[in-house]
Amino acid sequence: MAADFRGIVEVLVDGGVEVVVVGGLAAQAHGSARLTQDADFIYSRSPKNIARLVETLAPFAPYLRGAPPGLPFRFDKETVQRGLNFTLTTALGDLDLLGEMLGGGSYELVLPNTVVLNVFGRDLRVLDHPR
Amino acid sequence: MADTPSHRFPREAAPAAEGARDAAILRKYGIEPDPVIEAYKRDVDRTLLRQNLARTPDERWQVITQALRLQEELRAAGAKARGR
């Protein structure tokens, strides 16, 4: 039931995971006053990044949000490779990992439309808002 | 991209079953399901709502406080990047 959003940002950035903040958090960075209670990230589907993502998040016990406890869910490279979008609960808080995003596509397609912001002392890539 | 595989549970896992279950609960209380609301519910991540309802008021307050801290940080970083 944690909500350590700072922790989520720190863990992903320090782990060198290629992610872009999207959704409500990205909207907040551009001035939205709407409060969101989960963190949405689009992640690179490259094998190297999937390995890094799994290694970085594994200590925080990722599990499918809303699923009954005890399912044989393993957050490992194979699971991420076979899946795409994951809505997770973790020891740090709720986290949505998107392999693709409606209207945006993959991490690589979104990348040119991002801006790097310094958040909690870390450089974090956030979806940009065209003027 | 509407058909992309997803690991959202249980919304995409069994949407028809969940819809039928919701309809049964509503009818139990004499409420007929509204087709417009049912259509919109497909795009609402209700796992977050359920998770929040399972929290105590104190836990909800803690989540909101943390979310507000992140919002302040993001808005300040965004404003700085835009030179404001």
Backbone of each chain as ProteinMPNN parsed JSONL, in Angstrom:
{"seq_chain_A": "MAADFRGIVEVLVDGGVEVVVVGGLAAQAHGSARLTQDADFIYSRSPKNIARLVETLAPFAPYLRGAPPGLPFRFDKETVQRGLNFTLTTALGDLDLLGEMLGGGSYELVLPNTVVLNVFGRDLRVLDHPR", "coords_chain_A": {"N_chain_A": [[0.826, -1.211, 0.0], [2.152, 1.09, -0.346], [3.312, 4.378, -1.364], [5.592, 5.538, -2.595], [6.582, 7.669, -4.52], [8.804, 9.154, -5.122], [10.787, 7.309, -4.593], [10.265, 5.453, -6.636], [10.975, 6.921, -8.917], [13.694, 7.404, -8.351], [14.76, 4.791, -8.216], [14.31, 3.77, -10.824], [15.717, 5.615, -12.459], [18.311, 5.57, -11.346], [18.858, 2.926, -11.804], [19.33, 2.934, -14.443], [17.345, 2.483, -16.308], [15.624, 2.679, -19.361], [13.168, 4.814, -19.661], [10.172, 6.716, -20.165], [8.311, 9.254, -18.699], [4.867, 9.252, -18.749], [1.329, 9.932, -19.221], [-0.664, 10.95, -16.393], [1.326, 12.043, -14.713], [3.155, 13.184, -16.496], [1.512, 15.103, -17.575], [1.195, 16.72, -15.337], [3.754, 17.79, -15.137], [3.609, 19.612, -17.118], [1.919, 21.456, -16.188], [-0.637, 20.63, -15.438], [-3.26, 20.38, -13.048], [-4.359, 18.155, -12.147], [-4.511, 15.456, -9.978], [-2.698, 12.48, -9.757], [-2.553, 9.031, -8.861], [-0.922, 6.995, -9.491], [2.015, 5.855, -11.23], [2.893, 6.31, -14.533], [4.822, 4.857, -17.015], [6.489, 4.663, -20.137], [8.385, 2.136, -21.558], [11.547, 1.098, -22.962], [11.625, -1.551, -25.258], [13.854, -2.988, -25.812], [16.014, -5.843, -25.578], [18.149, -5.522, -23.785], [17.308, -3.393, -22.189], [14.977, -4.431, -21.086], [16.034, -6.435, -19.507], [17.433, -4.868, -17.693], [15.347, -3.427, -16.533], [13.871, -5.461, -15.262], [15.781, -6.425, -13.46], [16.149, -4.16, -11.905], [13.623, -3.65, -10.758], [12.878, -5.998, -9.522], [13.643, -6.409, -6.723], [11.587, -5.085, -5.459], [9.282, -6.462, -5.413], [7.305, -6.74, -7.699], [3.922, -7.075, -8.737], [0.898, -8.196, -10.278], [-1.477, -5.702, -10.423], [-4.518, -5.743, -8.721], [-4.892, -8.405, -9.054], [-5.688, -11.632, -7.654], [-4.035, -12.662, -4.636], [-1.163, -14.836, -4.7], [-0.977, -15.859, -7.27], [0.869, -17.511, -9.898], [2.774, -15.478, -10.777], [5.599, -14.167, -12.268], [7.9, -11.644, -12.321], [9.904, -11.479, -14.658], [12.474, -11.605, -17.235], [11.437, -13.127, -19.355], [8.677, -12.999, -18.955], [8.203, -10.241, -19.3], [9.075, -9.922, -21.909], [7.224, -11.491, -23.276], [4.884, -10.238, -22.678], [3.39, -6.934, -22.67], [2.108, -4.405, -21.8], [2.026, -3.548, -18.418], [0.259, -3.383, -15.464], [1.135, -2.656, -12.371], [1.576, -3.449, -8.892], [3.853, -2.447, -6.456], [6.452, -2.671, -3.932], [7.099, -0.086, -3.639], [5.038, 1.379, -4.643], [2.178, 2.007, -6.817], [2.533, 1.207, -10.219], [2.613, 1.716, -13.633], [3.703, 0.081, -16.422], [4.349, 0.615, -19.676], [4.609, -0.856, -22.796], [3.821, -0.047, -25.206], [1.965, 2.786, -26.308], [-1.22, 4.114, -26.665], [-1.759, 6.194, -29.377], [0.78, 7.152, -29.238], [2.688, 5.175, -29.544], [5.653, 3.191, -29.518], [8.443, 3.262, -27.134], [10.677, 4.187, -28.576], [9.469, 5.636, -30.605], [8.234, 7.614, -29.198], [10.298, 8.937, -28.0], [11.595, 11.206, -29.475], [9.841, 13.2, -28.824], [10.157, 14.148, -26.22], [11.176, 15.588, -23.076], [13.898, 16.394, -20.965], [13.746, 16.477, -17.544], [14.728, 17.761, -14.372], [14.161, 15.958, -11.68], [13.658, 15.41, -8.338], [16.422, 15.603, -8.081], [17.32, 14.001, -10.088], [17.844, 13.266, -13.564], [15.16, 13.032, -15.557], [13.273, 11.616, -18.118], [10.547, 13.018, -19.748], [7.363, 12.992, -21.281], [6.815, 15.357, -23.796], [5.065, 18.466, -24.266], [3.649, 19.721, -27.007], [3.866, 23.1, -28.246]], "CA_chain_A": [[0.0, 0.0, 0.0], [3.061, 2.227, -0.314], [3.212, 5.339, -2.468], [6.863, 6.239, -2.579], [6.815, 8.061, -5.91], [10.214, 9.561, -5.228], [11.537, 6.059, -4.664], [10.093, 4.869, -7.974], [11.798, 7.716, -9.831], [15.107, 7.175, -8.037], [15.133, 3.411, -8.552], [14.357, 3.601, -12.285], [16.803, 6.426, -13.035], [19.6, 5.041, -10.869], [19.044, 1.614, -12.419], [19.644, 3.125, -15.861], [16.261, 1.947, -17.129], [15.158, 3.648, -20.354], [11.734, 5.039, -19.51], [9.654, 8.078, -20.331], [7.111, 9.493, -17.902], [3.709, 9.615, -19.568], [0.1, 9.939, -18.43], [-0.976, 12.044, -15.482], [2.541, 12.684, -14.198], [3.688, 14.041, -17.561], [0.597, 16.254, -17.655], [1.525, 17.592, -14.202], [4.992, 18.505, -15.46], [3.276, 20.693, -18.043], [1.022, 22.399, -15.539], [-1.946, 20.111, -15.056], [-3.502, 20.343, -11.606], [-5.016, 16.887, -11.846], [-3.651, 14.609, -9.152], [-2.74, 11.073, -10.13], [-2.045, 8.226, -7.75], [-0.014, 5.946, -9.962], [3.053, 6.389, -12.101], [2.88, 5.66, -15.842], [6.064, 4.978, -17.768], [6.672, 3.841, -21.316], [9.753, 1.623, -21.441], [12.136, 0.539, -24.183], [11.46, -3.002, -25.326], [15.102, -3.652, -26.2], [16.335, -6.901, -24.61], [19.043, -4.981, -22.747], [16.526, -2.572, -21.254], [14.059, -5.315, -20.355], [16.858, -7.079, -18.468], [17.718, -3.838, -16.686], [14.067, -3.134, -15.871], [13.563, -6.593, -14.381], [16.784, -6.454, -12.387], [15.95, -2.979, -11.057], [12.36, -3.689, -10.015], [12.678, -7.284, -8.831], [13.672, -6.325, -5.255], [10.401, -4.396, -4.931], [8.165, -7.41, -5.498], [6.216, -6.351, -8.608], [2.829, -8.048, -8.835], [-0.197, -7.642, -11.067], [-2.414, -4.959, -9.58], [-5.897, -6.22, -8.815], [-4.935, -9.871, -9.159], [-5.72, -12.282, -6.343], [-2.69, -13.063, -4.204], [-0.782, -16.24, -4.865], [-0.872, -16.305, -8.661], [2.272, -17.789, -10.236], [3.293, -14.397, -11.604], [7.011, -13.864, -12.054], [8.334, -10.492, -13.107], [11.238, -11.777, -15.174], [12.699, -11.183, -18.621], [10.533, -13.857, -20.241], [7.327, -12.438, -18.767], [8.138, -8.905, -19.906], [9.199, -10.083, -23.359], [5.982, -12.067, -23.814], [3.797, -9.294, -22.444], [3.634, -5.598, -23.229], [1.738, -3.395, -20.817], [1.864, -4.154, -17.095], [-0.182, -2.51, -14.372], [1.745, -3.367, -11.243], [1.742, -2.901, -7.554], [5.197, -2.784, -5.988], [6.701, -2.231, -2.562], [7.248, 1.372, -3.666], [3.771, 1.999, -5.033], [1.586, 1.537, -8.065], [3.396, 1.541, -11.338], [2.176, 1.18, -14.919], [4.793, 0.005, -17.393], [3.734, 0.464, -20.99], [5.501, -1.142, -23.914], [3.272, 0.808, -26.263], [0.966, 3.715, -25.784], [-2.189, 4.518, -27.678], [-1.517, 7.546, -29.877], [2.201, 7.492, -29.153], [3.492, 4.062, -30.03], [6.681, 2.606, -28.656], [9.421, 4.154, -26.495], [11.523, 4.792, -29.601], [8.662, 6.612, -31.343], [7.9, 8.709, -28.28], [11.544, 9.582, -27.573], [11.856, 12.552, -30.005], [8.878, 14.159, -28.256], [10.314, 14.158, -24.767], [12.037, 16.618, -22.506], [14.547, 15.892, -19.743], [13.507, 17.357, -16.397], [15.424, 17.36, -13.158], [13.142, 15.633, -10.681], [14.305, 14.838, -7.149], [17.865, 15.545, -8.313], [17.632, 13.052, -11.166], [17.376, 13.635, -14.898], [14.073, 12.127, -15.888], [12.687, 11.937, -19.42], [9.103, 13.2, -19.618], [6.687, 13.297, -22.548], [6.726, 16.808, -23.977], [3.771, 19.008, -24.653], [3.925, 20.674, -28.083], [3.226, 24.408, -28.052]], "C_chain_A": [[0.862, 1.264, 0.0], [2.795, 3.175, -1.485], [4.465, 6.199, -2.459], [7.243, 6.613, -4.007], [8.263, 8.503, -6.127], [11.1, 8.328, -5.384], [11.46, 5.423, -6.04], [10.994, 5.593, -8.979], [13.281, 7.396, -9.607], [15.567, 5.792, -8.489], [15.279, 3.24, -10.07], [15.524, 4.373, -12.909], [18.16, 5.862, -12.614], [19.9, 3.673, -11.467], [19.337, 1.704, -13.913], [18.579, 2.574, -16.796], [15.772, 3.04, -18.087], [13.643, 3.75, -20.277], [11.406, 6.5, -19.807], [8.398, 8.184, -19.477], [5.99, 9.931, -18.836], [2.485, 9.74, -18.646], [-0.019, 11.161, -17.526], [0.251, 12.779, -14.969], [3.148, 13.622, -15.237], [2.814, 15.295, -17.694], [0.889, 17.242, -16.527], [2.775, 18.424, -14.491], [4.721, 19.689, -16.378], [2.159, 21.576, -17.489], [-0.327, 21.879, -15.108], [-2.079, 20.048, -13.533], [-4.141, 19.036, -11.178], [-4.048, 15.984, -11.09], [-3.809, 13.151, -9.577], [-2.084, 10.251, -9.03], [-1.27, 7.006, -8.217], [0.966, 6.582, -10.934], [3.062, 5.596, -13.404], [4.196, 5.924, -16.563], [5.96, 4.139, -19.038], [8.133, 3.416, -21.293], [10.232, 1.064, -22.77], [12.041, -0.976, -24.126], [12.735, -3.707, -25.779], [15.43, -4.706, -25.138], [17.195, -6.4, -23.455], [18.24, -4.199, -21.702], [15.537, -3.41, -20.446], [14.819, -6.0, -19.216], [17.13, -6.107, -17.325], [16.468, -3.519, -15.861], [13.733, -4.22, -14.843], [14.503, -6.613, -13.18], [16.541, -5.32, -11.386], [14.703, -3.11, -10.184], [12.158, -4.952, -9.179], [12.719, -7.179, -7.304], [12.41, -5.713, -4.639], [9.114, -5.187, -5.183], [7.032, -6.957, -6.416], [5.172, -7.468, -8.727], [1.691, -7.381, -9.592], [-1.225, -6.971, -10.161], [-3.832, -5.482, -9.801], [-6.012, -7.723, -8.915], [-5.019, -10.481, -7.762], [-4.314, -12.688, -5.923], [-2.429, -14.531, -4.499], [-0.729, -16.736, -6.29], [0.599, -16.556, -8.997], [2.856, -16.745, -11.187], [4.751, -14.13, -11.252], [7.369, -12.68, -12.934], [9.772, -10.751, -13.551], [11.312, -11.401, -16.659], [11.689, -11.837, -19.574], [9.122, -13.275, -20.169], [7.204, -11.093, -19.475], [8.226, -9.009, -21.43], [7.896, -10.592, -23.98], [4.795, -11.123, -23.65], [4.1, -7.953, -23.077], [3.368, -4.525, -22.178], [1.422, -4.066, -19.48], [1.369, -3.104, -16.105], [0.183, -3.233, -13.083], [1.542, -2.654, -9.926], [3.13, -3.336, -7.113], [5.347, -2.305, -4.548], [6.855, -0.718, -2.491], [5.939, 2.087, -3.986], [3.287, 1.461, -6.36], [2.349, 2.086, -9.258], [2.84, 0.901, -12.6], [3.344, 1.229, -15.888], [4.194, -0.304, -18.753], [4.796, 0.205, -22.051], [5.092, -0.33, -25.129], [2.161, 1.648, -25.674], [0.053, 4.146, -26.92], [-1.913, 5.972, -28.096], [-0.058, 7.941, -29.872], [3.095, 6.411, -29.719], [4.51, 3.593, -29.012], [7.569, 3.685, -28.024], [10.213, 4.912, -27.56], [10.751, 5.86, -30.398], [8.364, 7.845, -30.496], [9.124, 9.579, -27.988], [11.8, 10.983, -28.152], [10.932, 13.63, -29.418], [8.942, 14.172, -26.726], [11.222, 15.299, -24.347], [12.643, 16.04, -21.222], [14.352, 16.917, -18.631], [14.275, 16.838, -15.199], [14.403, 17.2, -12.044], [13.807, 14.887, -9.527], [15.807, 14.659, -7.386], [18.279, 14.568, -9.392], [17.102, 13.581, -12.499], [16.382, 12.59, -15.38], [13.444, 12.565, -17.21], [11.162, 11.94, -19.303], [8.519, 13.523, -20.992], [6.467, 14.798, -22.655], [5.315, 17.204, -24.389], [4.004, 20.042, -25.736], [3.178, 21.989, -27.886], [2.31, 24.754, -29.218]], "O_chain_A": [[0.384, 2.358, 0.3], [2.139, 2.812, -2.462], [4.403, 7.422, -2.332], [8.097, 5.979, -4.626], [8.856, 8.255, -7.177], [12.03, 8.305, -6.191], [12.455, 4.915, -6.555], [11.682, 4.964, -9.783], [14.023, 7.149, -10.557], [16.64, 5.648, -9.076], [16.245, 2.643, -10.544], [16.229, 3.855, -13.775], [19.053, 5.699, -13.446], [21.064, 3.301, -11.621], [19.565, 0.69, -14.571], [18.87, 2.235, -17.944], [15.538, 4.177, -17.678], [12.926, 2.878, -20.767], [12.256, 7.385, -19.708], [7.529, 7.314, -19.523], [6.15, 10.869, -19.617], [2.616, 9.658, -17.424], [0.457, 12.249, -17.849], [0.225, 13.999, -14.807], [3.599, 14.719, -14.906], [3.318, 16.4, -17.9], [0.839, 18.455, -16.731], [2.848, 19.601, -14.14], [5.493, 20.646, -16.42], [1.535, 22.343, -18.222], [-1.095, 22.604, -14.475], [-1.13, 19.708, -12.827], [-4.431, 18.829, -10.0], [-2.91, 15.779, -11.513], [-4.925, 12.657, -9.735], [-1.171, 10.721, -8.352], [-0.996, 6.095, -7.436], [0.766, 7.705, -11.398], [3.215, 4.375, -13.398], [4.626, 7.07, -16.701], [5.41, 3.038, -19.019], [9.018, 4.233, -21.039], [9.437, 0.616, -23.596], [12.329, -1.601, -23.106], [12.704, -4.896, -26.096], [15.166, -4.504, -23.953], [17.005, -6.793, -22.304], [18.465, -4.327, -20.499], [15.29, -3.136, -19.272], [14.308, -6.126, -18.103], [17.067, -6.471, -16.151], [16.538, -3.362, -14.642], [13.362, -3.927, -13.706], [14.076, -6.793, -12.039], [16.707, -5.497, -10.179], [14.718, -2.73, -9.014], [11.361, -4.965, -8.242], [11.896, -7.808, -6.64], [12.194, -5.817, -3.432], [8.012, -4.638, -5.164], [5.901, -6.804, -5.955], [5.512, -8.649, -8.805], [1.535, -6.16, -9.556], [-1.772, -7.594, -9.251], [-4.278, -5.639, -10.937], [-7.117, -8.265, -8.865], [-4.49, -9.922, -6.802], [-3.488, -13.022, -6.772], [-3.346, -15.352, -4.54], [-0.464, -17.916, -6.517], [1.481, -15.895, -8.449], [3.365, -17.077, -12.258], [5.094, -13.898, -10.093], [7.164, -12.712, -14.147], [10.726, -10.306, -12.913], [10.334, -10.942, -17.249], [11.159, -11.189, -20.477], [8.462, -13.085, -21.191], [6.219, -10.836, -20.167], [7.542, -8.282, -22.151], [7.515, -10.173, -25.073], [3.82, -11.203, -24.397], [4.979, -7.852, -23.933], [4.281, -3.833, -21.728], [0.653, -5.024, -19.418], [1.996, -2.058, -15.935], [-0.38, -4.276, -12.752], [1.364, -1.438, -9.862], [3.538, -4.469, -7.368], [4.473, -1.62, -4.016], [6.754, -0.13, -1.414], [5.758, 3.255, -3.642], [3.903, 0.576, -6.953], [2.748, 3.25, -9.299], [2.62, -0.309, -12.643], [3.907, 2.293, -16.143], [3.6, -1.363, -18.953], [5.76, 0.959, -22.18], [5.92, 0.025, -25.968], [1.515, 1.28, -24.693], [0.515, 4.499, -28.005], [-1.845, 6.863, -27.25], [0.306, 8.967, -30.446], [4.138, 6.7, -30.305], [4.262, 3.598, -27.806], [7.453, 4.868, -28.345], [10.397, 6.126, -27.462], [11.327, 6.867, -30.81], [8.257, 8.961, -31.004], [9.01, 10.783, -27.762], [12.187, 11.877, -27.4], [11.22, 14.824, -29.511], [7.919, 14.204, -26.042], [11.935, 15.889, -25.159], [11.987, 15.298, -20.49], [14.744, 18.077, -18.762], [14.452, 15.632, -15.031], [13.856, 18.178, -11.534], [14.442, 13.852, -9.73], [16.394, 13.674, -6.939], [19.471, 14.332, -9.591], [16.067, 14.245, -12.56], [16.724, 11.425, -15.583], [13.125, 13.739, -17.397], [10.566, 10.979, -18.816], [9.13, 14.253, -21.772], [5.988, 15.432, -21.715], [4.501, 16.377, -24.802], [4.502, 21.13, -25.447], [2.034, 22.013, -27.431], [1.691, 25.818, -29.223]]}, "seq_chain_B": "MADTPSHRFPREAAPAAEGARDAAILRKYGIEPDPVIEAYKRDVDRTLLRQNLARTPDERWQVITQALRLQEELRAAGAKARGR", "coords_chain_B": {"N_chain_B": [[-3.64, -0.435, -32.196], [-5.371, -1.261, -30.372], [-5.661, -3.924, -29.926], [-3.43, -4.797, -28.61], [-1.467, -6.999, -26.603], [-2.021, -7.279, -23.125], [-1.246, -6.983, -19.666], [-3.08, -6.399, -17.725], [-5.001, -6.824, -14.934], [-8.154, -7.538, -13.485], [-9.258, -6.62, -15.789], [-8.769, -6.789, -18.669], [-8.499, -9.439, -18.638], [-10.857, -10.869, -18.266], [-13.165, -9.331, -19.396], [-15.892, -9.541, -20.124], [-16.958, -11.285, -18.257], [-16.523, -9.827, -15.943], [-18.124, -7.603, -16.419], [-20.637, -8.781, -16.44], [-20.754, -9.649, -13.843], [-20.701, -7.213, -12.455], [-23.122, -6.162, -13.377], [-24.926, -7.945, -12.263], [-24.591, -7.389, -9.541], [-25.528, -4.749, -9.413], [-28.205, -5.105, -10.188], [-29.108, -6.589, -8.07], [-29.498, -4.656, -6.203], [-31.594, -3.381, -7.266], [-30.999, -1.721, -9.406], [-30.771, -0.838, -12.736], [-28.249, -1.595, -15.082], [-26.522, 1.079, -16.659], [-26.074, 1.6, -20.042], [-24.33, 3.524, -21.092], [-22.629, 4.233, -18.986], [-21.509, 1.739, -18.568], [-20.101, 1.449, -20.965], [-18.134, 3.437, -20.706], [-16.778, 2.505, -18.487], [-15.074, 0.588, -19.381], [-12.691, 1.834, -20.019], [-11.625, 2.705, -17.672], [-9.315, 2.379, -15.123], [-10.01, 0.34, -12.814], [-8.679, -1.02, -10.891], [-7.102, 0.664, -9.432], [-8.999, 2.155, -8.067], [-10.183, 0.194, -6.479], [-8.0, -0.529, -4.955], [-7.548, 1.821, -3.551], [-9.888, 2.013, -2.089], [-9.494, -0.065, -0.375], [-7.686, 0.938, 1.356], [-6.946, 2.495, 4.529], [-8.317, 5.583, 5.871], [-6.118, 7.058, 6.775], [-3.99, 5.904, 5.385], [-4.748, 6.568, 2.788], [-4.467, 9.3, 2.927], [-1.721, 9.505, 3.224], [-0.877, 8.547, 0.733], [-1.914, 10.518, -0.962], [-0.471, 12.719, -0.046], [2.15, 12.008, -0.755], [1.798, 11.873, -3.516], [1.216, 14.537, -4.05], [3.636, 15.729, -3.389], [5.279, 14.763, -5.419], [3.939, 15.871, -7.568], [4.378, 18.614, -7.12], [7.144, 18.71, -7.443], [7.429, 17.873, -10.116], [5.966, 19.851, -11.484], [7.418, 22.12, -10.838], [9.882, 21.463, -12.008], [9.119, 21.308, -14.684], [8.272, 23.947, -15.153], [10.677, 25.289, -14.773], [12.181, 24.26, -16.87], [10.815, 25.366, -18.963], [11.512, 27.904, -18.674], [10.233, 29.587, -16.903]], "CA_chain_B": [[-3.066, -0.809, -30.921], [-6.436, -1.668, -29.462], [-5.57, -5.351, -29.646], [-2.131, -5.15, -28.05], [-1.601, -7.813, -25.406], [-1.871, -6.493, -21.91], [-1.273, -7.755, -18.438], [-3.887, -5.702, -16.735], [-5.872, -7.839, -14.357], [-8.738, -8.543, -14.353], [-10.079, -5.946, -16.792], [-8.643, -7.428, -19.971], [-8.459, -10.89, -18.497], [-12.204, -11.401, -18.472], [-14.042, -8.164, -19.318], [-17.306, -9.906, -20.202], [-17.317, -11.87, -16.959], [-16.569, -8.753, -14.954], [-19.305, -6.796, -16.727], [-21.814, -9.542, -16.006], [-20.739, -9.656, -12.373], [-21.117, -5.872, -12.036], [-24.552, -6.013, -13.672], [-25.656, -8.744, -11.266], [-24.551, -6.66, -8.264], [-26.432, -3.597, -9.547], [-29.601, -5.582, -10.217], [-29.413, -7.04, -6.71], [-29.956, -3.471, -5.47], [-32.692, -2.782, -8.02], [-30.486, -0.716, -10.353], [-30.504, -1.389, -14.069], [-26.982, -1.044, -15.595], [-26.626, 2.108, -17.69], [-25.123, 1.216, -21.105], [-23.307, 4.569, -21.3], [-21.639, 4.052, -17.906], [-20.809, 0.469, -18.825], [-19.151, 1.681, -22.064], [-17.02, 4.226, -20.189], [-16.043, 1.728, -17.491], [-14.034, -0.2, -20.06], [-11.435, 2.587, -20.08], [-11.248, 3.173, -16.334], [-8.528, 1.389, -14.398], [-10.682, 0.214, -11.523], [-7.793, -1.631, -9.88], [-6.661, 1.757, -8.559], [-10.12, 2.503, -7.191], [-10.333, -0.869, -5.476], [-6.846, -0.432, -4.06], [-7.76, 2.981, -2.686], [-10.974, 1.697, -1.153], [-8.971, -1.007, 0.615], [-6.808, 1.668, 2.276], [-7.563, 3.248, 5.618], [-8.236, 7.015, 5.564], [-4.747, 7.519, 7.023], [-3.162, 5.45, 4.25], [-5.119, 7.381, 1.623], [-3.87, 10.613, 3.13], [-0.284, 9.368, 2.943], [-0.714, 8.421, -0.724], [-2.17, 11.844, -1.55], [0.656, 13.582, 0.323], [3.277, 11.631, -1.617], [1.465, 12.256, -4.893], [1.327, 15.994, -4.131], [5.07, 16.065, -3.391], [5.784, 14.49, -6.768], [3.341, 16.865, -8.455], [5.103, 19.882, -6.924], [8.474, 18.538, -8.026], [7.288, 17.828, -11.572], [5.513, 21.148, -11.996], [8.546, 23.044, -10.715], [10.876, 21.081, -13.022], [8.559, 21.686, -15.975], [8.299, 25.408, -15.254], [12.078, 25.686, -14.914], [12.596, 23.894, -18.234], [10.176, 26.305, -19.9], [12.082, 29.224, -18.394], [9.306, 30.431, -16.134]], "C_chain_B": [[-4.12, -1.284, -29.913], [-6.315, -3.132, -29.056], [-4.241, -5.761, -29.047], [-2.321, -5.969, -26.791], [-1.326, -6.99, -24.157], [-1.914, -7.403, -20.697], [-1.995, -6.984, -17.351], [-4.905, -6.703, -16.223], [-6.897, -7.158, -13.478], [-9.454, -7.944, -15.554], [-10.0, -6.626, -18.158], [-8.695, -8.944, -19.865], [-9.829, -11.49, -18.775], [-13.212, -10.272, -18.405], [-15.519, -8.527, -19.325], [-17.78, -10.453, -18.859], [-17.442, -10.786, -15.903], [-17.802, -7.878, -15.157], [-20.574, -7.477, -16.24], [-21.913, -9.55, -14.481], [-21.219, -8.302, -11.832], [-22.621, -5.684, -12.225], [-25.39, -6.764, -12.644], [-25.714, -8.025, -9.922], [-25.534, -5.483, -8.305], [-27.89, -4.036, -9.463], [-30.051, -6.056, -8.847], [-29.976, -5.872, -5.884], [-31.018, -2.703, -6.264], [-32.256, -1.7, -8.994], [-30.199, -1.392, -11.682], [-29.206, -0.778, -14.613], [-27.206, -0.058, -16.731], [-25.607, 1.788, -18.787], [-24.016, 2.243, -21.337], [-22.202, 4.411, -20.247], [-20.83, 2.788, -18.15], [-19.759, 0.651, -19.927], [-17.927, 2.435, -21.57], [-16.15, 3.426, -19.223], [-14.916, 0.912, -18.109], [-12.683, 0.506, -20.022], [-11.029, 3.174, -18.737], [-10.504, 2.05, -15.623], [-9.088, 1.279, -12.979], [-9.826, -0.468, -10.471], [-7.31, -0.554, -8.903], [-7.76, 2.149, -7.576], [-10.273, 1.474, -6.082], [-9.208, -0.79, -4.45], [-7.038, 0.715, -3.066], [-8.848, 2.707, -1.653], [-10.508, 0.74, -0.057], [-8.07, -0.318, 1.64], [-7.606, 2.295, 3.406], [-7.5, 4.732, 5.239], [-6.826, 7.565, 5.756], [-3.824, 7.131, 5.861], [-3.463, 6.26, 3.004], [-4.479, 8.76, 1.706], [-2.381, 10.584, 2.804], [-0.019, 9.288, 1.439], [-0.878, 9.787, -1.391], [-1.0, 12.787, -1.27], [1.866, 13.295, -0.571], [3.036, 12.067, -3.062], [1.607, 13.765, -5.078], [2.791, 16.437, -4.163], [5.651, 15.876, -4.797], [5.229, 15.521, -7.744], [4.077, 18.205, -8.349], [6.46, 19.831, -7.617], [8.395, 18.592, -9.563], [6.894, 19.188, -12.145], [6.637, 22.172, -11.932], [9.598, 22.752, -11.779], [10.407, 21.492, -14.407], [8.63, 23.189, -16.19], [9.724, 25.908, -15.472], [12.56, 25.409, -16.34], [11.999, 24.847, -19.264], [10.64, 27.741, -19.671], [11.151, 30.151, -17.67], [9.636, 30.414, -14.659]], "O_chain_B": [[-3.811, -1.651, -28.78], [-6.791, -3.539, -27.997], [-3.943, -6.953, -28.977], [-3.217, -5.69, -25.994], [-0.476, -6.099, -24.165], [-2.545, -8.46, -20.714], [-1.556, -6.936, -16.202], [-5.593, -7.355, -17.009], [-6.522, -6.235, -12.755], [-10.173, -8.647, -16.265], [-11.022, -6.995, -18.738], [-8.905, -9.645, -20.855], [-9.937, -12.513, -19.451], [-14.029, -10.226, -17.486], [-16.316, -7.906, -18.623], [-18.868, -10.121, -18.39], [-18.348, -10.815, -15.07], [-18.444, -7.462, -14.194], [-21.471, -6.832, -15.696], [-23.001, -9.468, -13.91], [-22.018, -8.234, -10.898], [-23.306, -5.13, -11.366], [-26.434, -6.279, -12.209], [-26.741, -8.041, -9.244], [-26.277, -5.251, -7.352], [-28.7, -3.426, -8.765], [-31.226, -5.944, -8.497], [-30.807, -6.062, -4.997], [-31.305, -1.54, -5.981], [-33.061, -0.847, -9.37], [-29.479, -2.389, -11.746], [-29.067, 0.445, -14.607], [-27.981, -0.32, -17.65], [-24.41, 1.71, -18.511], [-22.904, 1.889, -21.728], [-21.013, 4.448, -20.562], [-19.614, 2.77, -17.961], [-18.667, 0.088, -19.849], [-16.804, 2.119, -21.962], [-14.94, 3.637, -19.145], [-13.932, 0.587, -17.445], [-11.643, -0.15, -19.995], [-10.171, 4.054, -18.681], [-10.991, 0.923, -15.531], [-8.697, 2.018, -12.075], [-10.189, -0.498, -9.295], [-7.132, -0.813, -7.713], [-7.494, 2.438, -6.409], [-10.463, 1.814, -4.915], [-9.423, -0.959, -3.25], [-6.723, 0.582, -1.884], [-8.744, 3.115, -0.497], [-11.053, 0.733, 1.047], [-7.727, -0.906, 2.665], [-8.792, 2.589, 3.257], [-6.711, 5.107, 4.371], [-6.384, 8.43, 5.0], [-2.993, 7.923, 5.417], [-2.555, 6.605, 2.247], [-4.016, 9.314, 0.709], [-1.846, 11.509, 2.192], [0.934, 9.881, 0.934], [-0.097, 10.165, -2.264], [-0.587, 13.554, -2.14], [2.517, 14.211, -1.074], [3.938, 12.56, -3.738], [2.06, 14.227, -6.125], [3.15, 17.386, -4.861], [6.406, 16.711, -5.293], [5.938, 15.992, -8.633], [4.361, 18.848, -9.36], [6.87, 20.78, -8.286], [9.191, 19.269, -10.215], [7.428, 19.618, -13.167], [6.802, 22.988, -12.839], [10.146, 23.673, -12.384], [11.201, 21.971, -15.217], [9.0, 23.655, -17.268], [9.955, 26.831, -16.252], [13.26, 26.227, -16.937], [12.6, 25.104, -20.307], [10.225, 28.665, -20.37], [11.257, 31.371, -17.799], [8.959, 31.069, -13.867]]}, "name": "protein", "num_of_chains": 2, "seq": "MAADFRGIVEVLVDGGVEVVVVGGLAAQAHGSARLTQDADFIYSRSPKNIARLVETLAPFAPYLRGAPPGLPFRFDKETVQRGLNFTLTTALGDLDLLGEMLGGGSYELVLPNTVVLNVFGRDLRVLDHPRMADTPSHRFPREAAPAAEGARDAAILRKYGIEPDPVIEAYKRDVDRTLLRQNLARTPDERWQVITQALRLQEELRAAGAKARGR"}
